[in-house]
Amino acid sequence: MADLLLSEVDMRFQLFDWLKLEERLEGSEFDGEMAEAYFDLSRKLSVDHFLPHYKMADVIEPRLEEGQVKVLPEIGKALAEFRDAGLFGASFPEDLGGMGLPYLVTSAAYSWFAAANCSSIGYTMLTGANARLISAFGSAAQIDSFARPQIEGHWFGTMCLSEPQAGSGLGDVRTRAFWDGEDIHGQRYRLKGNKMWISGGDQDISENIVHLVLAKVPLADGSLPEGTGGISLFIVPKILLDGNKNDIAVAGLNHKMGNRGTSNCLLNFGEKEGAIGWMVGEPGQGLRQMFMMMNEARIAVGFGAAALACRGYLLAAEYARERLQGRLAERRDGPPVAIIEHTDVRRMLLAARSYAEGAMGLCLLSAALVDRPDDVDDAALLELLTPVTKTFASEYGPKANDLAIQIHGGYGYTRDFDVEQLYRDNRLNPIHEGTTGIQAADLLGRKILRDGRGLKVLAERIAVTCQKGAQSVDLADAALALGAALQEVETTLEAVHAMPKERQLDNAAAFQTAFGLVVVAWIWLDQALVAAELSDASPEAEQLRQGKMSTCHYFFGWELPQASPLLTQIASGSDVTRSADPDFF
């Protein structure tokens, strides 16, 4: 069963052979053998406690009863098992009650849970990011009272950014925070406002919920400061430390296309005297602080998307091996063959695998970079790759799931098979934690045009891979193609730099697509080179080598070439979209 969530062979290859996990763990008390045990535990928990209610959580959605959101009880039971294993705090330092494990290890383990039941494990992602932010920016009292219970897994956390009138445009938030005194937890405020699209905003499976809320402190004349500079961050618990309920009300539930086990709420703060909250850090620093949580969430979204894509691919491959349909042209008189014998089915499987495993590789690489904050080059590369990690996985993950449905034929369109639910669950990922368009503007505008350090590091590392590839008979052509693609990216950027500033981001989404293809082509070439050098002569290793080589060739033959026409159009200064009159839509 675990092999139909993620491929243990591929995950082990990516972690231990490609990313050299054991070398990364040198000098730590946590070694490769312990990492294997941690992965085994995660696989077992995901199969035994998360997978069994995957379809049930899709059918029995959260409901609102007398002001309280109730979710499927099995979700709470699964998360209790996760908590009792100490996994909520696995990536936190030991002095905060955690295990102090590398982010790469805990993120890889998270992938098993996401593949088994993305909506149930989603509560842990939000909780971990919430507690990490408080641990980074909060006072000692705030950490003890609000972060530690989350690290222990008894309380859950949320991030409250969007409002009904302000989705991604956070400068327009209108939630107000009125000063209410000071206590051991710092400056205390009363909050009044509405927050929309709050995942985990209310539920009945944790002892408390810690909301991290973006709000503005009114100016002396009662008006709110304009823009993002006036945004502050507040800790607002559902239940106050004295046991009384805070002034927070669930105004409604959002009924989603997928990912239904995670409740999604419209919350009203301060319908009465105002919800009590404590400011984190200094006034006006809220968005900067929240970016820490948002960056962690972006990588986690990438992992979730990649995991769902991997599971869909594995289910499609199994179905294609078992489903008998049609005959081959060269054997018209023979019996029906498994559909995997048909060339077009293998095309779809290669595409799905290239998207899924390529996305997983990109996510694992980003997680490995998170573990090296003191390495200047790694930190710069992480800044560059974070929007790419989120976007490639969340755009191409659903493509892999779409292909999995197609391979299943009519059966894939029914709820009797998991592939349709995997697609619906994954379709959320290009939207939340910053849409694809927002990620594109971040990538091109901030990470490249404003600061090109990350791109320089990436180019250097791609060059190293290309030099190795040039020595390989099987991969020399791919190395040449990758070098040419990178050169075309750089030429395109020169053209973009020369454009008027107001037009530089017009085609940012197209650039991000092309750039993502180049980055993932690099990952495929690098992995194929490592796979080719494996000394293991077992049939399993040989199958992995062949799979990596064939999928790499597919990606370079059919996917990477799609980058060039996009880059050509961008460099031409195309104004097709800018010149379109909004009135004719």
C-alpha positions in Angstrom: 0.0 0.0 0.0 2.8 2.4 0.8 4.3 2.0 -2.6 1.1 3.4 -4.1 1.5 6.6 -2.1 5.1 7.4 -3.0 7.8 5.2 -4.6 10.1 4.2 -1.8 12.8 3.4 -4.3 12.6 6.9 -5.9 12.4 8.7 -2.5 15.4 6.8 -1.2 17.3 7.6 -4.4 16.5 11.3 -4.3 17.3 11.7 -0.6 20.3 9.4 -0.2 21.9 9.1 -3.6 21.1 12.5 -5.2 21.0 14.8 -2.2 23.5 12.8 -0.2 21.4 12.9 3.0 23.9 10.9 5.0 26.7 13.4 4.2 24.4 16.3 5.2 23.8 14.6 8.6 27.5 14.2 9.4 28.3 15.7 12.8 24.7 15.3 14.0 23.4 12.8 16.5 20.7 12.0 13.9 22.2 9.8 11.3 21.1 8.1 8.1 19.9 5.0 9.9 17.7 7.1 12.2 16.4 9.0 9.2 15.4 5.7 7.6 13.5 4.7 10.8 11.8 8.1 10.8 10.7 7.6 7.2 9.4 4.1 8.1 7.4 5.4 11.0 5.9 8.1 8.7 5.0 5.6 6.1 3.3 3.3 8.6 1.3 6.2 10.3 0.2 7.5 6.9 -1.0 4.1 5.7 -2.6 3.0 9.0 -4.2 6.3 10.2 -4.4 8.8 7.3 -5.1 6.8 4.2 -8.2 4.9 5.5 -10.4 8.0 5.8 -9.1 9.8 2.7 -12.4 9.3 0.8 -14.5 9.7 3.8 -13.1 13.1 4.5 -14.1 14.1 1.0 -17.7 13.0 1.5 -18.3 14.1 5.1 -17.4 17.8 5.0 -16.9 20.0 8.0 -20.2 21.4 9.3 -21.2 24.4 11.4 -23.4 23.6 14.4 -24.3 26.3 17.0 -21.2 28.3 16.2 -18.8 25.4 16.4 -17.2 23.7 13.3 -17.2 20.0 13.5 -14.9 17.8 11.3 -14.7 14.1 10.6 -13.7 12.5 13.9 -11.2 10.2 12.1 -9.1 13.3 11.3 -8.7 14.1 15.0 -7.8 10.5 15.7 -5.1 10.4 13.0 -3.6 13.7 14.2 -3.6 12.4 17.7 -1.4 9.5 16.5 0.8 12.0 14.7 1.0 14.0 18.0 1.7 11.0 20.2 4.6 10.1 17.9 6.1 13.5 18.6 5.9 14.6 15.0 4.4 18.0 15.4 7.7 19.2 16.9 10.1 17.1 14.9 11.7 20.1 13.1 11.8 22.4 16.2 14.9 22.7 18.4 15.1 20.5 21.4 15.0 23.5 23.8 11.5 24.2 22.4 10.4 20.6 23.0 11.1 19.4 19.5 13.4 16.8 18.0 15.7 19.2 16.1 15.5 17.2 12.9 16.6 18.7 9.5 13.9 20.3 7.5 14.8 18.0 4.6 14.0 15.0 6.7 10.7 16.2 8.1 9.6 17.6 4.7 10.3 14.2 3.0 8.3 12.5 5.8 5.5 15.0 5.4 5.2 13.9 1.7 4.0 10.5 2.8 1.2 12.0 4.8 0.3 14.4 2.0 0.1 11.6 -0.5 -2.2 9.6 1.9 -4.5 12.4 3.0 -3.6 16.0 2.2 -6.5 17.6 3.9 -5.9 15.9 7.3 -2.2 16.6 7.4 -2.8 20.2 6.3 -3.6 21.1 9.9 0.0 20.2 10.9 1.6 22.3 8.2 -0.3 25.4 9.4 0.4 24.7 13.0 4.1 24.2 12.5 4.5 27.4 10.5 2.5 29.3 13.1 4.6 28.1 16.0 7.8 28.7 14.1 6.9 32.3 13.4 6.1 32.9 17.1 9.3 31.2 18.1 11.3 33.5 15.8 9.6 36.9 16.5 7.6 36.4 19.7 8.6 37.2 23.3 9.6 34.5 25.7 6.2 34.6 27.3 4.5 34.4 23.9 6.6 31.4 23.0 5.8 29.6 26.2 2.1 30.3 26.1 1.3 30.0 22.4 4.1 28.3 20.5 4.9 25.4 22.8 1.4 23.9 23.0 1.4 23.8 19.2 4.9 22.2 19.1 3.4 19.6 21.4 0.5 19.1 19.1 -2.2 20.0 21.6 -3.1 23.3 20.0 -3.4 24.0 16.3 -2.6 27.2 14.4 -3.8 29.3 11.5 -2.7 32.2 9.4 -5.3 34.9 9.0 -4.4 37.2 6.1 -7.1 37.6 3.5 -10.4 39.4 4.0 -13.6 39.4 1.9 -12.5 42.5 0.1 -8.8 41.9 0.2 -7.5 38.5 -1.0 -3.9 38.8 -2.2 -3.9 42.6 -1.9 -2.9 42.7 1.7 -2.3 46.4 1.7 -6.1 46.8 1.7 -6.8 44.8 4.9 -9.3 46.6 7.1 -9.2 44.6 10.4 -8.5 47.1 13.1 -6.5 46.7 16.3 -7.2 49.0 19.3 -4.8 49.2 22.1 -6.0 47.6 25.3 -3.1 47.7 27.7 -0.1 45.6 28.5 0.5 42.3 30.3 3.1 39.6 30.5 2.5 38.7 26.9 3.2 42.2 25.7 1.1 44.9 24.1 -2.5 43.8 24.2 -5.1 44.9 21.6 -8.8 44.4 20.8 -9.3 43.3 17.1 -12.4 44.0 15.0 -12.7 42.7 11.4 -13.3 39.8 9.1 -11.0 37.2 7.8 -11.8 35.0 4.8 -10.4 31.7 3.4 -9.0 30.7 6.8 -7.9 27.0 6.6 -8.4 25.3 10.0 -10.1 28.5 11.1 -12.3 26.4 13.4 -12.6 22.7 14.3 -13.2 20.5 17.2 -10.1 18.3 17.2 -7.6 20.4 19.1 -7.7 21.9 22.6 -7.3 25.4 21.3 -6.5 27.4 18.1 -3.9 30.1 17.8 -4.7 32.6 15.1 -2.0 34.8 13.6 -3.9 37.8 12.4 -2.8 40.7 10.2 -4.4 44.0 11.2 -3.8 47.7 11.3 -3.7 50.0 14.3 -5.8 53.2 13.5 -4.0 56.5 13.2 -4.8 59.4 15.6 -7.6 60.6 13.4 -9.2 57.1 13.4 -8.2 56.3 9.8 -6.1 53.3 8.8 -2.7 53.6 7.4 -2.5 52.9 3.7 -0.5 50.1 2.1 1.4 47.2 3.7 3.6 49.4 5.9 0.9 49.8 8.5 0.2 46.1 8.9 1.0 44.5 12.3 0.8 40.9 13.5 -1.2 39.7 16.4 -1.6 36.4 18.3 -5.3 35.8 18.8 -6.3 32.5 20.5 -9.7 31.0 20.2 -9.8 30.3 23.9 -8.0 32.8 26.2 -5.6 31.5 28.8 -8.1 32.0 31.6 -10.4 29.5 29.9 -12.9 32.0 28.5 -13.8 32.1 24.8 -12.3 34.9 22.8 -14.6 37.2 20.8 -14.2 35.2 17.6 -17.2 33.9 15.6 -17.4 31.6 12.6 -19.6 33.5 10.1 -19.6 30.6 7.6 -17.8 27.7 6.0 -16.5 27.6 2.4 -17.5 24.5 0.5 -14.6 23.5 -1.6 -14.0 21.6 -4.8 -11.5 19.4 -3.0 -9.2 19.2 0.1 -12.4 19.1 2.0 -11.2 17.6 5.3 -9.5 20.9 6.1 -12.1 23.3 7.3 -12.1 26.7 5.6 -13.8 29.6 7.4 -15.0 33.1 7.3 -14.1 34.4 10.8 -15.5 37.5 12.5 -13.2 39.1 15.0 -14.8 41.4 17.6 -18.5 41.1 17.1 -18.8 42.3 20.7 -16.1 44.1 22.6 -13.3 43.0 20.4 -11.1 39.9 20.2 -8.1 40.0 22.5 -4.7 39.6 20.8 -1.1 40.4 21.5 1.2 42.2 19.0 4.2 40.2 17.8 7.3 42.3 17.7 7.0 45.9 16.6 4.2 47.8 15.0 4.2 47.7 11.2 6.3 44.6 10.9 3.4 42.2 10.4 3.9 41.4 6.7 7.6 41.0 7.0 7.1 38.6 9.9 4.3 36.7 8.1 6.5 36.2 5.0 8.5 33.7 7.1 5.3 31.6 7.6 4.3 32.2 4.0 7.7 31.0 2.6 7.5 27.9 4.7 3.9 27.4 3.5 4.9 27.9 -0.2 7.4 25.0 0.0 4.9 22.9 1.9 2.3 23.5 -0.8 4.9 22.4 -3.3 5.4 19.2 -1.4 1.7 18.5 -1.1 1.2 19.1 -4.9 4.2 16.9 -5.7 3.0 14.1 -3.4 -0.5 14.1 -4.9 1.1 14.0 -8.4 3.3 11.1 -7.4 0.4 9.1 -6.0 -1.7 9.7 -9.1 1.2 8.6 -11.4 1.7 5.4 -9.4 -2.0 4.6 -9.5 -2.1 5.2 -13.2 0.9 3.0 -13.8 -0.6 0.2 -11.8 -3.9 0.5 -13.7 -2.1 0.6 -17.0 -0.3 -2.7 -16.2 -3.6 -4.4 -15.2 -6.2 -3.0 -17.6 -6.5 -5.1 -20.8 -7.8 -3.1 -23.8 -7.1 -3.3 -27.5 -4.5 -5.1 -29.6 -1.1 -4.0 -31.0 -0.8 -3.3 -34.7 1.7 -6.0 -35.1 -0.5 -8.6 -33.3 -4.0 -7.8 -34.5 -5.0 -11.5 -34.1 -3.7 -11.8 -30.6 -5.5 -11.4 -27.3 -6.1 -7.9 -25.7 -3.0 -6.4 -24.2 -2.4 -4.3 -21.1 -2.9 -0.7 -22.1 0.7 0.1 -21.0 1.7 -1.6 -24.2 0.1 1.2 -26.2 2.6 4.0 -27.1 0.2 6.8 -26.2 -0.4 5.4 -22.7 3.4 5.3 -22.2 3.6 8.9 -23.4 1.1 10.0 -20.7 2.9 7.9 -18.1 6.3 9.5 -19.0 4.8 13.0 -18.9 3.1 12.3 -15.5 6.3 10.8 -14.0 8.4 13.7 -15.3 6.1 16.2 -13.7 5.7 14.3 -10.4 9.2 13.2 -9.7 10.7 16.4 -11.1 8.4 18.4 -8.8 9.4 16.2 -5.8 13.1 16.7 -6.6 12.6 20.5 -6.7 10.8 20.4 -3.4 13.5 18.2 -1.7 16.3 20.4 -3.1 14.6 23.5 -1.6 14.1 21.8 1.7 17.8 20.9 1.7 18.6 24.6 1.1 16.5 25.6 4.1 18.8 23.5 6.3 21.8 25.7 5.3 20.8 29.3 6.2 24.4 30.3 6.9 25.6 29.4 3.4 25.3 32.6 1.4 24.9 30.9 -2.0 22.4 28.3 -0.7 20.3 31.1 0.9 20.3 33.1 -2.4 19.4 30.0 -4.4 16.5 29.2 -2.0 15.2 32.8 -2.4 15.1 32.3 -6.1 13.7 28.8 -6.1 10.9 29.2 -3.5 8.3 30.7 -6.0 9.4 28.2 -8.6 9.1 25.3 -6.2 5.6 26.3 -5.2 4.5 27.0 -8.8 6.0 24.2 -10.8 4.7 21.6 -8.4 1.3 23.2 -8.1 0.9 23.8 -11.9 2.3 20.6 -13.2 1.1 18.4 -10.3 -2.5 18.7 -11.4 -1.4 18.0 -15.0 0.0 14.7 -13.8 -3.3 14.0 -12.0 -5.2 15.0 -15.1 -3.1 12.4 -17.1 -3.8 9.8 -14.4 -7.5 10.3 -15.0 -7.1 10.0 -18.7 -5.1 6.8 -18.4 -8.0 5.3 -16.3 -10.4 6.3 -19.0 -14.1 6.4 -18.0 -13.2 4.8 -14.6 -11.0 7.7 -13.8 -13.9 10.0 -14.0 -15.8 8.2 -11.3 -15.5 8.5 -7.6 -14.8 4.8 -7.3 -11.2 5.5 -8.2 -9.0 7.9 -6.2 -7.5 9.7 -9.2 -10.4 12.1 -9.6 -10.2 13.2 -6.0 -6.4 13.6 -6.2 -7.0 16.0 -9.1 -9.6 18.0 -7.2 -7.4 18.1 -4.1 -4.5 19.3 -6.1 -6.3 22.0 -8.0 -6.3 24.2 -4.9 -2.5 24.4 -4.9 -2.0 26.9 -7.8 -4.4 29.2 -5.9 -3.5 29.3 -2.2 -0.4 30.7 -0.5 0.0 33.1 -3.4 -1.5 32.4 -6.9 0.7 31.5 -9.8 0.6 35.1 -11.1 1.8 36.4 -7.7 4.6 33.9 -7.6 5.6 34.9 -11.1 5.8 38.6 -10.2 7.9 37.6 -7.1 10.2 35.5 -9.2 10.8 37.9 -12.0 10.4 41.2 -10.2 12.0 40.6 -6.8 14.2 37.6 -7.2 15.7 38.3 -10.6 15.3 41.9 -11.8 15.8 43.4 -8.3 18.4 40.9 -7.0 20.2 38.5 -9.4 22.3 36.7 -6.8 20.2 33.6 -6.8 20.2 33.4 -10.6 24.0 33.6 -10.6 24.3 30.7 -8.2 21.8 28.7 -10.2 23.7 29.3 -13.4 26.9 28.2 -11.8 25.4 25.0 -10.6 23.7 24.3 -13.9 27.1 24.7 -15.5 28.6 22.1 -13.3 25.9 19.6 -14.2 26.3 20.4 -17.9 30.0 19.8 -17.7 29.4 16.4 -16.1 26.7 15.7 -18.7 29.0 16.5 -21.6 31.2 13.5 -20.5 28.2 11.1 -20.8 27.5 9.4 -24.1 23.8 9.1 -23.2 23.3 12.6 -21.8 25.7 14.9 -23.7 22.9 16.1 -26.0 20.8 16.9 -22.9 23.6 18.9 -21.4 24.0 20.9 -24.6 20.2 21.6 -24.6 20.2 22.7 -21.0 23.1 25.1 -21.5 21.4 26.6 -24.6 18.1 27.0 -22.6 19.9 28.8 -19.8 21.5 31.1 -22.3 18.1 31.8 -23.8 16.8 32.7 -20.3 19.7 35.1 -19.8 19.1 36.7 -23.3 15.4 37.1 -22.5 16.2 38.8 -19.2 18.5 41.3 -21.0 15.5 42.2 -23.2 13.2 42.5 -20.2 15.7 44.8 -18.4 15.6 47.1 -21.4 11.8 47.4 -21.3 10.0 50.3 -19.5 9.5 49.3 -15.9 5.8 49.3 -16.1 5.9 46.6 -18.8 8.6 44.3 -17.4 6.2 42.0 -15.5 3.5 41.9 -18.3 4.6 38.3 -19.2 5.9 37.2 -15.8 3.7 34.1 -15.7 5.0 32.9 -19.1 8.6 33.6 -17.9 7.9 31.6 -14.8 6.6 28.6 -16.9 9.7 28.7 -19.1 12.1 29.2 -16.2 10.5 26.3 -14.2 11.0 24.0 -17.2 14.7 24.9 -17.3 15.1 24.4 -13.6 13.3 21.0 -13.6 15.3 20.0 -16.7 18.4 20.6 -14.7 17.1 18.4 -11.9 16.3 15.6 -14.3 19.7 15.8 -15.9 21.5 15.9 -12.5 19.4 12.9 -11.3 20.0 10.9 -14.5 23.8 11.4 -14.1 23.7 10.2 -10.5 21.5 7.2 -11.4 23.9 6.2 -14.2 26.8 6.0 -11.7 25.0 3.9 -9.1 27.1 0.8 -8.3 24.1 -1.3 -7.2 23.6 -4.1 -9.7 20.3 -5.3 -8.4 17.3 -5.5 -10.8 15.6 -2.8 -8.7 18.5 -0.4 -9.2 18.7 -1.2 -12.9 15.0 -0.4 -13.3 15.5 2.9 -11.5 18.5 3.7 -13.8 16.4 3.0 -16.9 13.4 4.9 -15.5 15.5 8.0 -14.7 17.2 7.9 -18.1 14.1 7.4 -20.1 12.1 10.1 -18.2 15.0 12.5 -18.5 15.1 12.0 -22.3 11.4 12.5 -22.5 11.5 15.8 -20.5 14.3 17.1 -22.7 12.6 15.9 -25.9 9.1 17.1 -25.2 8.9 19.5 -22.2 12.0 21.6 -22.2 11.6 22.7 -25.9 8.3 24.4 -24.8 10.4 27.0 -23.0 12.0 28.5 -26.1 8.8 29.9 -27.8 7.7 31.4 -24.5 11.0 33.1 -24.0 11.1 34.3 -27.6 7.6 35.9 -27.2 8.6 37.5 -23.9 11.8 38.9 -25.4 9.9 40.4 -28.3 8.0 42.6 -25.9 4.6 41.2 -26.9 1.9 43.5 -25.7 -1.0 41.2 -26.7 -2.3 40.9 -23.1 -1.6 44.5 -22.1 -3.3 45.9 -25.2 -6.5 43.9 -24.8 -9.3 46.2 -23.9 -11.0 45.0 -20.6 -14.4 46.1 -22.0 -14.6 43.4 -24.7 -14.3 40.5 -22.2 
